[in-house]
Amino acid sequence: MSNILDAFKEKQTEERVYNGPKIKVGIIGCGWIAEAHANSFMKCEDVEIVALADIIPGKAEAFAKKCGIEGAKYYNSDRELIDNEKDIDAVTICTYNRQHAPCAIYALEHGVHVLLEKPMCVTLDEAVEICKAEKKSGKILSIGFQPRFDENMKMVKKICESGVLGKIYYIQTGGGRRMGIPTPFGTSFIQEDTAGLGALGDIGCYSLDMVLNAIGYPKPLTVTGFKAGLFGKKPEYLQKPEYTEVFGVDDFAAAYIRLENDIVLDFRIAWAMHCDTPGDTIIMGTEGGLRIPSTECWNGSIGGPMTIYHNIAGECVETVIPECENTEDNFDKKIRSFVDAIEFNLPTPVPSSQIIYNQAIIDGIARSSDLGREIEIEIPEI
């Protein structure tokens, strides 16, 4: 057993030293998730937040005061910020989902590096246009999947890549909350014209990334999907009763997805349900299977020690993988990796070439649900 566990130990990497000017960053969208971005950027001594933009007048100024950001300029739109801040190096986009694509495309077209919050966007067509702008610009575009930096998520990937599971052929994944429609911060998460996606985009993208990243992001081929808003019209599930009038997205989604290399993916996600979990994540291979315990509320990590089921000397055995300790905040690591990629010309931490597959699946689930049948996923060349 010790040999199996030793195979997954992290290798040390060399520390880099940056001697250039501070990276000038702008924050587009000053809602609650932007606070995490601002706090992490402010921990980087080689970064300066120089500008903030929000479509609500006065919100950017109030945000700066709350976060302790000094000396920044304030704007009422992403375009105003980018057009006026000629020396800006990068922006982090924290708007609601429907504005992810136009903001990212405009920034890239103007030669600015982009950190784009998840989900990448709402539709596959939008994702394609973002990737085209990225390719033409030559700038870095990283998507905001901080669970990638969780030590337990890294362990899942290392186990899959080690070969101990053999050929992977079936994956069950998902997650959710028993009562967790996100309305404490207003209605932008639940309105169709701002969010476009509900649980499917909010936490479903994380669950998909956990397993797809672990197995090398194979191309999705077909999907049979279902989505519904079953609890969002019930006042007891929202922060305020009047929110039921504007609820217009999914609070549950499920799908059966065929991936290349003869892999099938069984997926389900929920903001609300009469159950404690829709199930653990299971990755089955010809030489072993991996069980990843679900969390009470999908939080980007695991709900306990993982287990590998396999055979040794003809006997069925189980190898328990202890939980890994995270010594640094995953959000901080997400921001730091983005800054390092700019400073040292490193590969994009969470590349669009992978996340476009994530977006294609989400888009496919939504379209399949609307059509009531299985659909083929077609991703054009970028």
MARDOVO-822535 format. One line per field, with one value per residue (C-alpha): residue in one letter; x, y, z; residue number from 1. Coordinates in nm, 3 decimals. Example, Ala and Ser with C-alpha at 12.3 -4.5 7.8 and 13.67 -1.06 7.14 Angstrom:
<rotis>
dogu <- [a|s]
x <- [1.230|1.367]
y <- [-0.450|-0.106]
z <- [0.780|0.714]
tormar <- [1|2]
</rotis>
This chain:
<rotis>
dogu <- [m|s|n|i|l|d|a|f|k|e|k|q|t|e|e|r|v|y|n|g|p|k|i|k|v|g|i|i|g|c|g|w|i|a|e|a|h|a|n|s|f|m|k|c|e|d|v|e|i|v|a|l|a|d|i|i|p|g|k|a|e|a|f|a|k|k|c|g|i|e|g|a|k|y|y|n|s|d|r|e|l|i|d|n|e|k|d|i|d|a|v|t|i|c|t|y|n|r|q|h|a|p|c|a|i|y|a|l|e|h|g|v|h|v|l|l|e|k|p|m|c|v|t|l|d|e|a|v|e|i|c|k|a|e|k|k|s|g|k|i|l|s|i|g|f|q|p|r|f|d|e|n|m|k|m|v|k|k|i|c|e|s|g|v|l|g|k|i|y|y|i|q|t|g|g|g|r|r|m|g|i|p|t|p|f|g|t|s|f|i|q|e|d|t|a|g|l|g|a|l|g|d|i|g|c|y|s|l|d|m|v|l|n|a|i|g|y|p|k|p|l|t|v|t|g|f|k|a|g|l|f|g|k|k|p|e|y|l|q|k|p|e|y|t|e|v|f|g|v|d|d|f|a|a|a|y|i|r|l|e|n|d|i|v|l|d|f|r|i|a|w|a|m|h|c|d|t|p|g|d|t|i|i|m|g|t|e|g|g|l|r|i|p|s|t|e|c|w|n|g|s|i|g|g|p|m|t|i|y|h|n|i|a|g|e|c|v|e|t|v|i|p|e|c|e|n|t|e|d|n|f|d|k|k|i|r|s|f|v|d|a|i|e|f|n|l|p|t|p|v|p|s|s|q|i|i|y|n|q|a|i|i|d|g|i|a|r|s|s|d|l|g|r|e|i|e|i|e|i|p|e|i]
x <- [0.000|0.283|0.420|0.082|0.057|0.420|0.349|0.118|0.351|0.403|0.738|0.905|0.937|1.188|1.086|1.088|1.192|1.025|1.213|0.988|0.732|0.411|0.133|-0.150|-0.490|-0.848|-1.156|-1.469|-1.784|-1.780|-2.014|-1.940|-1.709|-1.495|-1.403|-1.221|-1.037|-0.943|-0.823|-0.605|-0.458|-0.379|-0.171|0.057|0.330|0.399|0.040|-0.139|-0.517|-0.544|-0.907|-1.256|-1.571|-1.936|-2.254|-2.420|-2.312|-2.108|-2.068|-1.702|-1.611|-1.796|-1.628|-1.281|-1.351|-1.478|-1.175|-0.917|-0.812|-0.643|-0.558|-0.772|-0.986|-1.356|-1.560|-1.918|-1.839|-1.571|-1.519|-1.473|-1.211|-1.017|-1.038|-0.902|-0.645|-0.393|-0.119|-0.331|-0.188|-0.482|-0.844|-1.038|-1.400|-1.649|-1.972|-2.286|-2.273|-2.439|-2.164|-1.868|-1.833|-1.860|-1.628|-1.365|-1.372|-1.336|-1.043|-0.862|-0.920|-0.745|-0.439|-0.526|-0.473|-0.796|-0.890|-1.253|-1.473|-1.662|-1.869|-1.675|-1.998|-2.354|-2.346|-2.099|-2.122|-2.004|-1.716|-1.606|-1.599|-1.399|-1.144|-1.114|-1.043|-0.787|-0.607|-0.593|-0.470|-0.192|-0.279|-0.345|-0.703|-0.747|-1.084|-1.161|-1.166|-0.991|-1.076|-0.803|-0.554|-0.699|-0.450|-0.722|-0.830|-0.468|-0.460|-0.763|-0.578|-0.258|-0.444|-0.612|-0.289|-0.089|-0.255|-0.361|-0.724|-0.642|-0.859|-1.130|-1.470|-1.738|-1.767|-2.046|-2.021|-2.224|-2.311|-2.544|-2.714|-3.026|-3.139|-2.893|-3.032|-2.787|-2.998|-2.829|-2.656|-2.964|-3.116|-2.836|-2.778|-3.142|-3.259|-3.244|-3.138|-2.835|-2.735|-2.858|-2.764|-2.850|-2.701|-2.578|-2.339|-2.276|-2.156|-2.210|-1.910|-1.691|-1.810|-1.749|-1.403|-1.302|-1.340|-1.268|-0.941|-0.845|-0.877|-0.722|-1.035|-1.154|-1.382|-1.758|-1.949|-2.317|-2.538|-2.885|-2.972|-3.246|-3.278|-3.561|-3.647|-3.837|-3.774|-3.701|-4.068|-4.114|-4.070|-3.918|-3.617|-3.530|-3.403|-3.716|-4.063|-4.068|-3.764|-3.992|-4.128|-3.790|-3.655|-3.588|-3.299|-3.240|-3.202|-3.145|-2.979|-2.878|-2.719|-2.568|-2.264|-2.057|-1.690|-1.422|-1.212|-1.532|-1.598|-1.946|-2.022|-2.328|-2.385|-2.631|-2.625|-2.868|-2.915|-3.206|-3.330|-3.494|-3.173|-2.840|-2.640|-2.703|-2.415|-2.040|-1.812|-1.705|-1.437|-1.433|-1.144|-1.048|-0.788|-0.949|-1.219|-1.197|-1.467|-1.459|-1.695|-1.941|-1.956|-2.264|-2.253|-2.036|-1.732|-1.456|-1.297|-1.387|-1.605|-1.355|-1.076|-1.092|-1.084|-0.929|-1.094|-0.868|-0.737|-0.405|-0.301|-0.653|-0.810|-1.044|-0.873|-0.930|-0.663|-0.766|-0.613|-0.588|-0.716|-0.446|-0.389|-0.419|-0.159|-0.261|-0.598|-0.709|-0.835|-0.497|-0.330|-0.567|-0.476|-0.105|-0.092|-0.253|-0.002|0.290|0.173|0.189|0.524|0.710|0.530|0.403|0.125|-0.224|-0.324|-0.679|-0.682|-0.984|-0.887|-1.008|-1.292|-1.457|-1.533|-1.682|-1.895|-1.994|-2.132|-2.325|-2.462|-2.545|-2.736|-2.945|-3.018|-3.092|-3.334|-3.514|-3.538|-3.624|-3.371|-3.005|-2.791|-2.444|-2.189|-2.008|-1.722|-1.587|-1.216|-1.083]
y <- [0.000|0.242|0.205|0.303|0.610|0.712|0.718|1.016|1.239|1.593|1.681|2.008|2.286|2.569|2.909|3.186|3.545|3.835|4.166|4.356|4.634|4.565|4.403|4.653|4.490|4.606|4.446|4.435|4.373|4.460|4.202|3.959|3.723|4.022|4.061|3.728|3.838|4.174|4.021|3.768|4.024|4.254|3.975|3.985|4.244|4.252|4.351|4.684|4.718|5.035|5.042|4.915|4.906|4.837|4.931|5.047|5.409|5.438|5.065|5.056|5.334|5.163|4.834|4.991|5.146|4.817|4.622|4.888|4.954|5.291|5.503|5.316|5.485|5.408|5.343|5.254|4.987|4.745|4.931|5.263|5.106|4.940|5.242|5.476|5.255|5.229|5.077|4.808|4.455|4.240|4.237|3.994|3.959|3.909|4.011|3.802|3.515|3.689|3.953|3.714|3.678|4.045|4.163|3.895|3.949|4.327|4.297|4.041|4.245|4.534|4.332|4.271|3.943|3.803|3.601|3.502|3.380|3.057|2.948|3.049|3.191|3.073|2.911|2.719|2.985|3.246|3.021|2.984|3.361|3.407|3.150|3.316|3.651|3.484|3.318|3.641|3.843|3.612|3.705|3.481|3.377|3.168|3.047|3.078|2.717|2.742|2.378|2.282|2.401|2.197|1.929|1.663|1.752|1.724|1.382|1.269|1.365|1.193|0.871|0.869|0.948|0.687|0.397|0.225|0.233|0.089|0.205|0.435|0.361|0.503|0.809|0.917|1.270|1.563|1.726|1.976|2.133|2.033|2.393|2.630|2.850|3.147|3.456|3.623|3.859|3.954|3.799|3.802|3.426|3.334|3.565|3.430|3.762|3.794|3.436|3.236|2.922|2.810|2.519|2.374|2.663|2.768|2.443|2.196|2.335|2.261|1.903|1.841|1.997|1.774|1.454|1.583|1.742|1.420|1.214|1.464|1.639|1.398|1.546|1.518|1.347|1.323|1.423|1.344|1.613|1.729|2.054|2.206|2.482|2.278|2.466|2.824|2.919|2.815|3.115|2.904|2.825|3.189|3.480|3.685|3.569|3.821|3.655|3.376|3.621|3.656|3.302|3.180|2.930|2.564|2.444|2.082|1.921|1.569|1.415|1.109|1.211|1.005|1.104|0.998|0.693|0.499|0.677|0.751|1.023|1.012|1.362|1.533|1.866|2.051|2.378|2.222|1.865|1.633|1.436|1.484|1.412|1.297|1.053|1.020|1.064|0.725|0.667|0.309|0.152|-0.193|-0.233|-0.037|0.203|0.531|0.659|1.030|1.112|1.391|1.708|1.840|2.148|2.120|2.321|2.227|1.957|1.612|1.492|1.253|1.008|0.858|0.483|0.282|-0.057|-0.309|-0.665|-0.786|-1.151|-1.243|-1.077|-0.777|-0.503|-0.138|0.131|0.439|0.766|1.006|1.360|1.602|1.919|2.253|2.488|2.777|2.919|2.783|3.123|3.276|3.003|3.071|3.439|3.374|3.125|3.381|3.650|3.408|3.311|3.678|3.750|3.438|3.361|3.031|2.810|2.929|2.779|2.682|2.697|2.771|2.477|2.253|2.460|2.495|2.120|2.190|2.465|2.243|1.985|2.246|2.395|2.047|1.957|2.273|2.220|1.849|1.929|2.186|1.946|1.640|1.413|1.318|1.558|1.547|1.796|1.977|2.210|2.412|2.460|2.778]
z <- [0.000|0.083|-0.271|-0.414|-0.191|-0.258|-0.632|-0.584|-0.379|-0.508|-0.666|-0.564|-0.823|-0.845|-0.711|-0.973|-0.907|-1.089|-1.117|-1.356|-1.296|-1.107|-1.305|-1.346|-1.299|-1.342|-1.187|-1.403|-1.201|-0.831|-0.682|-0.401|-0.594|-0.690|-0.322|-0.331|-0.646|-0.494|-0.168|-0.349|-0.589|-0.295|-0.139|-0.446|-0.391|-0.766|-0.853|-0.843|-0.880|-1.086|-1.200|-1.117|-1.326|-1.250|-1.435|-1.111|-1.040|-0.721|-0.673|-0.779|-0.534|-0.250|-0.337|-0.329|0.010|0.150|0.023|0.113|-0.247|-0.276|-0.579|-0.831|-1.094|-1.133|-1.446|-1.535|-1.795|-1.902|-2.229|-2.053|-1.826|-2.108|-2.340|-2.075|-1.899|-2.181|-1.963|-1.800|-1.822|-1.719|-1.610|-1.400|-1.510|-1.227|-1.398|-1.421|-1.673|-1.967|-1.973|-1.956|-2.333|-2.442|-2.164|-2.231|-2.608|-2.579|-2.340|-2.555|-2.870|-2.694|-2.595|-2.230|-2.041|-1.896|-1.590|-1.653|-1.372|-1.418|-1.597|-1.907|-2.055|-2.128|-2.475|-2.686|-2.957|-2.706|-2.599|-2.960|-3.008|-2.687|-2.803|-3.144|-2.975|-2.749|-3.040|-3.238|-2.940|-2.826|-2.468|-2.169|-2.098|-1.785|-1.657|-1.286|-1.167|-0.829|-0.734|-0.984|-0.721|-0.434|-0.327|-0.322|-0.675|-0.784|-0.621|-0.823|-1.141|-1.032|-0.953|-1.295|-1.476|-1.283|-1.464|-1.141|-1.259|-1.602|-1.892|-1.758|-1.909|-1.675|-1.453|-1.221|-1.090|-0.968|-0.643|-0.494|-0.203|-0.017|0.016|-0.149|-0.425|-0.419|-0.348|-0.047|-0.294|-0.495|-0.806|-1.064|-1.013|-1.073|-1.353|-1.705|-1.856|-1.626|-1.537|-1.835|-1.641|-1.289|-1.096|-1.426|-1.482|-1.124|-0.965|-1.248|-1.434|-1.129|-1.101|-1.470|-1.452|-1.160|-1.361|-1.712|-1.601|-1.422|-1.741|-1.982|-2.108|-2.378|-2.642|-2.574|-2.854|-2.758|-2.467|-2.340|-2.090|-1.858|-1.664|-1.462|-1.217|-0.960|-0.637|-0.746|-0.748|-0.384|-0.149|0.129|-0.096|-0.171|0.035|-0.031|-0.148|-0.432|-0.587|-0.712|-0.969|-1.143|-1.101|-1.454|-1.454|-1.366|-1.009|-1.116|-1.416|-1.517|-1.824|-1.986|-2.192|-2.433|-2.451|-2.696|-2.601|-2.515|-2.186|-2.056|-1.801|-1.575|-1.434|-1.198|-1.013|-0.784|-0.599|-0.410|-0.362|-0.112|-0.058|0.117|-0.199|-0.556|-0.507|-0.468|-0.767|-0.903|-1.166|-1.296|-1.482|-1.599|-1.322|-1.042|-0.933|-0.741|-0.506|-0.416|-0.126|-0.198|0.009|0.189|-0.033|-0.346|-0.237|-0.478|-0.268|-0.133|0.152|0.310|0.227|-0.121|-0.184|-0.466|-0.522|-0.696|-0.689|-0.549|-0.580|-0.680|-0.375|-0.371|-0.169|-0.088|-0.063|0.132|0.012|0.307|0.258|0.148|0.348|0.171|0.318|0.093|-0.006|-0.344|-0.456|-0.378|-0.584|-0.874|-0.876|-0.824|-1.113|-1.345|-1.244|-1.279|-1.628|-1.730|-1.566|-1.674|-2.001|-1.862|-2.001|-1.917|-1.578|-1.681|-2.061|-2.278|-2.502|-2.219|-2.079|-2.419|-2.383|-2.040|-2.194|-2.485|-2.242|-2.043|-2.364|-2.490|-2.174|-2.202|-2.573|-2.530|-2.249|-2.462|-2.758|-2.552|-2.722|-2.752|-2.953|-3.107|-2.979|-3.258|-3.169|-3.462|-3.525|-3.366]
tormar <- [1|2|3|4|5|6|7|8|9|10|11|12|13|14|15|16|17|18|19|20|21|22|23|24|25|26|27|28|29|30|31|32|33|34|35|36|37|38|39|40|41|42|43|44|45|46|47|48|49|50|51|52|53|54|55|56|57|58|59|60|61|62|63|64|65|66|67|68|69|70|71|72|73|74|75|76|77|78|79|80|81|82|83|84|85|86|87|88|89|90|91|92|93|94|95|96|97|98|99|100|101|102|103|104|105|106|107|108|109|110|111|112|113|114|115|116|117|118|119|120|121|122|123|124|125|126|127|128|129|130|131|132|133|134|135|136|137|138|139|140|141|142|143|144|145|146|147|148|149|150|151|152|153|154|155|156|157|158|159|160|161|162|163|164|165|166|167|168|169|170|171|172|173|174|175|176|177|178|179|180|181|182|183|184|185|186|187|188|189|190|191|192|193|194|195|196|197|198|199|200|201|202|203|204|205|206|207|208|209|210|211|212|213|214|215|216|217|218|219|220|221|222|223|224|225|226|227|228|229|230|231|232|233|234|235|236|237|238|239|240|241|242|243|244|245|246|247|248|249|250|251|252|253|254|255|256|257|258|259|260|261|262|263|264|265|266|267|268|269|270|271|272|273|274|275|276|277|278|279|280|281|282|283|284|285|286|287|288|289|290|291|292|293|294|295|296|297|298|299|300|301|302|303|304|305|306|307|308|309|310|311|312|313|314|315|316|317|318|319|320|321|322|323|324|325|326|327|328|329|330|331|332|333|334|335|336|337|338|339|340|341|342|343|344|345|346|347|348|349|350|351|352|353|354|355|356|357|358|359|360|361|362|363|364|365|366|367|368|369|370|371|372|373|374|375|376|377|378|379|380|381|382]
</rotis>
